[in-house]
Amino acid sequence: MLPYEEMTPPERELWNAFPEGRLVDLRVGAPDEDDPAEGAGWGPERTLRAAVVTALARGANAAPPGAVTALRVADARITGQLDLAGAEIGHLLRFEDCWFEEGPSLFGAATRTIGIVGCQVPGMDASLASVEGTLDLRRSVLHGRLSLIRARIAGELQLGGAVLSDPDGWALFAGGLVMEGGVFCRRGFTAHGGIRLLGAQLPGGLFMEGARLDNPEGPVLLADNAVAQTLVFSEGFTAAGPVQLRGAQISDQLTFDGAFLNGADVALDCSRMQAGELHFTPAVPPSGAVDLRGAHVSVLHDGEDSWPDVVRLQGFGYASIQSEDGLRGYGVARRIAWIRREPGYAPQPYEQLASWYRQVGHEDDARKVLLAKQRHRRSTLQPAGRVWGHVLDAMVGYGYRPWLAGVWIVALAVLGTVVFGHQAPIRVQAGQGPQFNALVYTLDLLIPFGGLGQRTTWYWAEGSSAQWLSYALIAAGWLLTTAVVAGVTRSLNKS
């Protein structure tokens, strides 16, 4: 520690103000000259050596009993490194509109509220730090990484208006961060480089309204396995890169109202996520895919133009859908089109949607969804399977439209009655059996089991055109019967 006699006038002023918690304000009153972006050129009258600041922060010049100490300084140029690694600090530290020559180190420190507000800082390391208050970095510009690995903050993390920049890596590296308050990245927060919140504990929520994130090397936000109450990405939130929330557990809301998600291949990865409500109403559809595989939400809120061309839905579960565009949002055609955004065929999304329609009492829509599932599945089969699928679809709608079988029977019965009414067959034995009836004869051909006595009593002369129709009606009867049995069985098994 420097002797008092070797301190400069601003350092002595800070030394004397510390026991009483007074602010040392080194502003000159001219906005251009007080801009911390120009702090490298400030003279000795506004310069504090980090060794002096460090000594005070670590407890030098202790206050008399009853005094409330605080280190408060504005518009200072701080040279050297503010090294508080492992320190136990029992008072407020607040730097406002200051310029730091080197990034402060709070590695493993135990401290109270720290404010570095509106400052120019070449990065900051507060890994493993314990902050019994708020870490306030509002409006500050960090030209290097902000590291909060496994730090614990009892209050809030304030980053409103801050700019974090580490384009080649992680602008905010906070894996394992434990918060008791919220993380606020509002009002112009910008990050050039990724934000890593892997496994973070965020019971107070993460709020990024209007934030802008870009990371050319990877995800703009990596919060896999994070635990949070609320995640808010709204009001123009912009992500120039993937947002990853794989395995995250969100007890309340995950919101993307009015967001811009501009990932290339994958814009949003929420696979295996658990959330109370998912509000997915971005300003425009994401430019990349949305991955919801294995995710579960209680309520899904979306809009008509919410989704990109590719949505991975295999294993995605929800208890309810609340559409932002009114009743149109519940239209079965639109929901089936949503499922078809899943690459390839996956049965679970259809089953999930049909289950929801049943839950809200829309049985007809549930059947339409399951019919669409079978039609989609048909495209994956071998040629023979596809042909049989078309037969099932045309005859009984895979069992979800059994009334089609009745339509076919009526149509074929009318056809047979008309044809056979104009061209009668020959009696097998003269004077025996019932009189010929074209309608009953047609029905006798269509019904493969039992009989109505017409088919065994009357026959056609060889080569008669009506003979070929009778063969066709017998084949149609077997096809209809097989299709009905197969379709109803499939319907009952919900396969």
C-alpha positions in Angstrom: 0.0 0.0 0.0 1.3 3.5 -0.9 2.1 5.8 2.0 -0.3 8.7 2.3 2.4 11.2 1.5 3.0 9.6 -1.9 -0.6 9.8 -2.9 -1.8 12.2 -5.5 -4.5 14.8 -4.6 -7.4 12.8 -6.1 -6.2 9.7 -4.3 -6.0 11.6 -1.0 -9.5 12.9 -1.6 -10.7 9.3 -2.1 -8.8 8.2 1.0 -10.4 10.8 3.2 -13.9 10.4 1.8 -14.0 6.6 2.2 -14.6 6.4 6.0 -17.7 8.6 5.6 -18.9 7.1 2.4 -18.7 10.4 0.5 -18.7 10.5 -3.3 -15.5 11.6 -5.0 -16.7 13.3 -8.1 -14.0 14.1 -10.6 -16.2 15.4 -13.4 -15.2 18.7 -15.1 -18.7 19.5 -16.2 -18.2 19.2 -20.0 -20.1 16.3 -21.5 -17.4 15.6 -24.1 -14.6 15.7 -21.6 -16.6 13.6 -19.1 -17.3 10.8 -21.5 -15.6 7.6 -20.1 -15.0 6.5 -23.7 -12.3 9.2 -23.7 -11.0 8.2 -20.3 -7.6 7.0 -21.6 -6.7 10.6 -22.2 -7.7 12.0 -18.8 -4.9 13.6 -16.8 -3.4 13.0 -13.4 -6.1 15.2 -11.7 -8.6 12.5 -12.6 -6.3 9.5 -12.2 -6.5 6.9 -9.4 -4.0 4.1 -9.1 -5.6 0.8 -8.6 -3.3 0.0 -5.7 -4.9 2.8 -3.6 -8.5 1.8 -4.6 -7.7 -1.9 -3.8 -6.3 -1.0 -0.4 -9.4 0.9 0.6 -11.7 -1.8 -0.8 -9.8 -4.3 1.3 -10.3 -2.3 4.5 -7.5 0.3 4.8 -8.3 3.5 6.6 -11.0 1.9 8.7 -13.9 4.0 9.7 -14.6 5.1 13.3 -17.3 3.2 15.2 -20.8 3.9 13.9 -19.7 5.3 10.5 -21.0 3.7 7.3 -18.0 3.3 4.9 -18.4 3.2 1.1 -16.0 3.6 -1.8 -17.8 5.9 -4.2 -16.1 7.6 -7.2 -17.2 9.2 -10.4 -15.4 9.9 -13.7 -12.0 8.6 -12.6 -9.2 7.0 -14.7 -8.1 3.9 -12.8 -4.7 2.6 -13.8 -3.4 -0.9 -13.0 -5.6 -3.7 -12.0 -8.2 -3.5 -9.2 -7.3 -6.8 -7.6 -9.9 -8.0 -5.1 -9.5 -11.7 -5.6 -10.4 -13.6 -2.5 -11.1 -10.3 -0.6 -13.8 -10.0 2.1 -15.4 -6.6 1.5 -18.0 -5.3 4.0 -18.9 -2.1 2.3 -20.4 -0.6 -0.9 -18.2 -0.2 -4.0 -19.5 2.1 -6.7 -17.8 3.4 -9.8 -19.7 5.6 -12.1 -18.6 6.8 -15.5 -15.0 5.6 -14.8 -12.4 4.3 -17.2 -10.4 1.1 -16.2 -7.0 0.4 -17.7 -7.3 -3.3 -16.7 -10.2 -5.6 -16.0 -11.1 -5.8 -12.3 -10.7 -9.2 -10.5 -13.3 -10.2 -8.0 -12.4 -13.9 -8.3 -13.7 -15.7 -5.1 -14.4 -12.4 -3.4 -17.1 -12.0 -0.7 -18.7 -8.6 -1.0 -21.7 -6.5 -0.8 -23.3 -4.4 -3.5 -21.0 -3.5 -6.3 -21.8 -0.9 -8.9 -19.7 -0.3 -12.1 -22.2 1.9 -13.9 -21.6 3.6 -17.2 -17.9 2.7 -17.2 -15.4 1.5 -19.8 -13.9 -1.8 -18.7 -11.7 -4.3 -20.5 -13.5 -7.3 -19.1 -14.2 -8.5 -15.5 -13.7 -11.7 -13.6 -16.1 -12.4 -10.7 -16.0 -16.2 -10.9 -16.8 -17.9 -7.6 -17.6 -14.5 -6.1 -20.4 -14.1 -3.4 -22.2 -10.8 -3.7 -24.6 -10.1 -0.8 -26.4 -7.5 -2.7 -26.7 -6.3 -6.3 -24.1 -6.4 -9.1 -24.9 -3.3 -11.1 -23.2 -3.0 -14.5 -25.8 -0.8 -16.2 -24.7 1.3 -19.2 -21.1 -0.1 -18.9 -19.1 -1.2 -21.9 -17.0 -4.3 -21.4 -14.4 -4.8 -24.1 -13.7 -8.4 -22.9 -15.4 -11.2 -21.1 -17.6 -10.8 -18.0 -17.0 -14.0 -16.1 -19.5 -15.1 -13.4 -18.7 -18.8 -13.3 -20.4 -20.3 -10.3 -20.9 -16.9 -8.7 -23.7 -16.3 -6.2 -25.6 -13.0 -6.2 -28.1 -12.5 -3.4 -29.7 -9.4 -5.1 -30.0 -8.6 -8.8 -27.7 -8.6 -11.8 -28.4 -5.3 -13.5 -27.1 -5.1 -17.1 -29.6 -2.7 -18.6 -28.0 -0.7 -21.4 -24.7 -2.5 -21.0 -22.5 -3.6 -23.9 -20.6 -6.8 -23.6 -18.1 -7.7 -26.3 -16.1 -10.8 -26.9 -16.8 -11.7 -30.5 -14.4 -14.7 -30.5 -15.9 -16.3 -27.4 -18.4 -15.8 -24.6 -19.3 -12.2 -23.8 -20.9 -13.4 -20.6 -19.5 -16.7 -19.2 -21.8 -17.6 -16.2 -22.2 -21.3 -16.1 -23.5 -22.4 -12.7 -24.4 -18.9 -11.7 -26.7 -18.9 -8.7 -29.1 -15.9 -8.5 -31.5 -15.1 -5.8 -32.9 -12.0 -7.6 -33.5 -11.4 -11.3 -31.1 -10.9 -14.2 -32.2 -7.7 -16.0 -30.8 -7.2 -19.5 -33.2 -4.5 -20.7 -33.1 -1.0 -22.2 -30.5 -1.5 -24.9 -28.5 -4.4 -23.6 -26.1 -5.7 -26.3 -23.8 -8.7 -26.4 -21.3 -9.3 -29.2 -20.4 -12.9 -28.4 -22.3 -15.7 -26.7 -24.0 -15.6 -23.3 -23.4 -18.8 -21.4 -25.8 -19.7 -18.6 -25.3 -23.4 -18.6 -27.0 -24.9 -15.5 -27.6 -21.4 -14.0 -30.1 -21.0 -11.1 -32.4 -18.1 -11.9 -35.4 -18.1 -9.6 -35.9 -14.4 -10.1 -36.0 -14.8 -13.9 -34.1 -13.5 -16.9 -35.5 -10.4 -18.6 -34.1 -9.5 -22.0 -36.8 -7.2 -23.4 -35.3 -5.4 -26.4 -31.9 -6.9 -26.0 -29.7 -7.5 -29.0 -27.4 -10.6 -29.2 -25.1 -11.7 -31.9 -22.5 -14.4 -32.0 -20.9 -15.5 -35.3 -19.2 -18.5 -33.7 -22.1 -20.2 -32.0 -25.2 -19.8 -30.0 -26.1 -16.3 -28.8 -27.6 -17.8 -25.6 -26.7 -21.1 -24.1 -28.9 -21.9 -21.1 -29.1 -25.7 -21.2 -30.3 -27.2 -18.0 -30.9 -23.8 -16.4 -33.6 -23.5 -13.8 -35.6 -20.3 -13.9 -39.0 -18.9 -13.0 -39.4 -16.7 -16.1 -37.5 -16.2 -19.3 -38.6 -13.1 -21.2 -37.3 -12.5 -24.8 -39.8 -9.9 -26.1 -40.3 -6.3 -27.2 -37.9 -6.5 -30.1 -35.5 -9.0 -28.6 -33.1 -9.8 -31.5 -30.9 -12.9 -31.7 -28.4 -13.1 -34.6 -27.6 -16.8 -33.8 -29.2 -19.8 -32.1 -30.9 -19.6 -28.8 -30.4 -22.9 -26.8 -32.6 -23.8 -23.9 -32.1 -27.6 -24.0 -33.3 -29.3 -20.8 -34.2 -25.9 -19.1 -36.8 -26.0 -16.4 -39.0 -22.9 -16.4 -41.7 -22.9 -13.7 -43.7 -20.0 -15.1 -43.4 -18.4 -18.6 -41.1 -18.5 -21.6 -42.0 -15.6 -23.8 -41.0 -14.7 -27.3 -43.6 -12.0 -28.0 -42.3 -9.6 -30.7 -38.9 -11.3 -30.9 -36.6 -11.7 -33.9 -34.9 -15.1 -34.0 -32.4 -15.2 -36.8 -30.4 -18.4 -36.4 -29.2 -20.0 -39.6 -30.0 -23.7 -39.3 -31.6 -23.7 -35.9 -33.1 -20.5 -34.5 -34.4 -21.9 -31.2 -33.6 -25.2 -29.5 -35.9 -26.1 -26.6 -35.5 -29.8 -26.8 -36.3 -31.6 -23.4 -37.4 -28.2 -21.9 -40.1 -28.1 -19.2 -42.1 -24.9 -19.0 -45.4 -23.7 -17.5 -46.4 -21.5 -20.5 -44.7 -21.0 -23.9 -45.7 -17.7 -25.6 -44.4 -18.1 -29.1 -45.5 -15.1 -31.1 -42.4 -13.6 -32.6 -42.5 -10.5 -34.8 -41.8 -12.6 -37.9 -41.3 -16.4 -38.3 -37.8 -17.4 -37.2 -35.2 -17.8 -40.1 -34.1 -21.2 -38.8 -35.8 -24.3 -37.4 -37.5 -24.5 -34.0 -36.7 -27.7 -32.0 -39.2 -28.8 -29.4 -38.4 -32.5 -29.3 -39.1 -34.0 -25.9 -40.2 -30.6 -24.5 -43.3 -30.3 -22.3 -45.4 -27.2 -21.6 -48.7 -26.7 -19.8 -50.0 -24.0 -22.2 -48.8 -23.2 -25.7 -49.6 -19.7 -27.0 -48.9 -19.1 -30.6 -50.1 -17.1 -33.6 -51.0 -17.8 -37.2 -47.5 -16.7 -38.5 -45.4 -17.8 -35.6 -43.6 -20.8 -36.9 -40.8 -21.3 -39.4 -40.8 -23.9 -42.2 -39.2 -26.5 -40.0 -40.5 -27.3 -36.5 -39.3 -30.5 -34.8 -42.2 -31.7 -32.7 -41.4 -35.4 -32.0 -42.1 -35.9 -28.2 -43.5 -32.4 -27.7 -46.3 -32.4 -25.2 -48.8 -29.8 -24.1 -51.9 -29.7 -22.0 -53.6 -26.8 -23.7 -53.3 -24.5 -26.8 -54.3 -20.8 -26.5 -54.1 -19.2 -29.9 -53.5 -15.4 -30.2 -55.6 -15.1 -33.4 -58.8 -16.3 -31.9 -60.9 -19.3 -33.1 -58.9 -19.5 -36.4 -55.9 -20.7 -34.3 -57.8 -23.8 -33.4 -58.6 -24.8 -37.0 -57.7 -28.4 -37.6 -56.3 -27.7 -41.1 -53.9 -25.2 -39.7 -52.8 -27.4 -36.9 -52.2 -30.3 -39.2 -50.1 -28.0 -41.5 -48.1 -27.1 -38.3 -47.4 -30.8 -37.6 -46.3 -31.3 -41.3 -43.5 -28.9 -40.6 -41.8 -31.8 -38.8 -39.2 -33.3 -41.1 -40.2 -36.8 -42.0 -43.0 -38.8 -40.4 -43.5 -38.9 -36.7 -46.7 -40.3 -35.2 -46.5 -38.7 -31.7 -47.3 -35.1 -32.8 -50.5 -36.3 -34.4 -51.5 -38.3 -31.4 -50.8 -35.3 -29.1 -52.9 -33.0 -31.2 -55.8 -35.5 -31.4 -55.6 -36.0 -27.6 -56.0 -32.2 -27.1 -58.9 -32.0 -29.5 -60.6 -34.8 -27.6 -59.9 -33.0 -24.3 -61.7 -29.9 -25.5 -64.6 -31.9 -27.0 -63.7 -31.7 -30.7 -64.1 -35.4 -31.6 -64.5 -34.7 -35.3 -61.3 -32.7 -35.4 -59.5 -35.5 -33.5 -60.5 -38.0 -36.2 -59.3 -35.6 -38.9 -55.9 -35.4 -37.2 -55.6 -39.2 -37.0 -56.7 -39.6 -40.6 -54.0 -37.1 -41.6 -51.5 -39.2 -39.6 -52.4 -42.3 -41.6 -52.1 -40.4 -44.9 -48.7 -39.1 -43.9 -47.6 -42.5 -42.8 -48.7 -43.9 -46.1 -46.0 -41.9 -47.9 -43.3 -43.9 -46.0 -44.6 -47.3 -47.0 -43.5 -49.6 -49.8 -45.6 -49.5 -53.1 -47.9 -52.4 -52.0 -48.5 -50.7 -48.7 -49.3 -47.4 -50.3 -51.8 -49.0 -52.7 -53.6 -50.8 -49.8 -53.5 -47.5 -47.9 -55.2 -45.7 -50.7 -57.9 -48.4 -50.7 -58.5 -48.1 -47.0 -58.6 -44.3 -47.3 -61.1 -44.4 -50.2 -63.3 -47.1 -48.7 -63.5 -46.1 -45.0 -61.0 -43.2 -44.4 -58.8 -45.6 -42.4 -61.7 -46.3 -40.1 -62.2 -42.7 -39.2 -64.8 -42.2 -41.9 -66.8 -45.5 -41.7 -69.8 -43.8 -43.4 -67.8 -43.9 -46.7 -68.5 -47.7 -46.8 -72.2 -46.9 -46.8 -71.8 -44.4 -49.6 -70.0 -47.0 -51.7 -72.6 -49.7 -51.0 -75.4 -47.3 -52.0 -73.6 -46.2 -55.2 -72.8 -49.8 -56.2 -76.3 -50.9 -55.4 -77.8 -48.2 -57.6 -75.4 -49.2 -60.4 -76.2 -52.9 -60.2 -79.9 -52.2 -59.9 -79.9 -50.1 -63.0 -77.8 -52.5 -65.1 -79.4 -55.7 -64.0 -82.9 -54.1 -64.4 -82.2 -53.8 -68.1 -80.4 -57.1 -68.5 -81.8 -60.0 -66.5 -79.9 -63.3 -65.8 -81.0 -66.8 -66.5 -82.8 -69.0 -63.9 -80.7 -72.0 -62.8 -83.7 -74.3 -62.7 -87.0 -73.4 -64.2 -89.8 -72.9 -61.7 -87.6 -73.0 -58.7 -86.3 -70.1 -56.4 -87.5 -66.6 -55.9 -88.4 -64.2 -58.7 -85.5 -62.0 -60.0 -85.1 -58.7 -58.2 -82.3 -56.4 -59.5 -81.8 -54.6 -56.1 -81.8 -57.8 -54.0 -79.5 -59.5 -56.5 -77.1 -56.7 -56.4 -77.0 -56.7 -52.6 -76.6 -60.5 -52.6 -73.4 -60.0 -54.7 -72.1 -57.2 -52.4 -72.6 -59.1 -49.2 -69.8 -61.8 -48.9 -71.3 -63.8 -46.1 -74.7 -65.5 -45.9 -77.0 -64.8 -48.9 -80.3 -63.5 -50.0 -81.1 -66.5 -52.3 -80.7 -64.5 -55.6 -77.1 -65.3 -56.5 -77.6 -69.1 -56.3 -80.8 -69.0 -58.3 -79.8 -66.9 -61.2 -76.7 -67.0 -63.5 -75.4 -65.2 -66.5 -74.8 -66.5 -70.0 -71.1 -66.8 -70.8 -69.7 -63.6 -72.2 -72.4 -61.3 -71.0 -71.3 -57.8 -70.1 -73.4 -58.0 -67.0 -71.5 -61.1 -65.9 -68.4 -59.0 -65.5 -70.2 -56.4 -63.5 -71.4 -59.2 -61.1 -67.8 -60.3 -60.6 -66.8 -56.8 -59.9 -69.5 -56.4 -57.3 -68.4 -59.6 -55.6 -64.8 -58.3 -55.5 -66.0 -54.9 -54.3 -68.0 -56.6 -51.5 -64.9 -58.4 -50.2 -62.8 -55.2 -50.5 -65.4 -53.2 -48.6 -65.7 -55.8 -45.9 -61.9 -56.1 -45.5 -61.5 -52.3 -45.4 -64.2 -51.8 -42.8 -62.7 -54.5 -40.5 -59.1 -53.2 -41.0 -60.1 -49.6 -40.6 -62.3 -50.1 -37.6 -59.6 -52.2 -35.9 -57.0 -49.5 -36.6 -59.3 -46.9 -35.3 -60.0 -48.8 -32.1 -56.3 -49.5 -31.6 -55.5 -45.8 -32.3 -52.6 -46.8 -34.4 
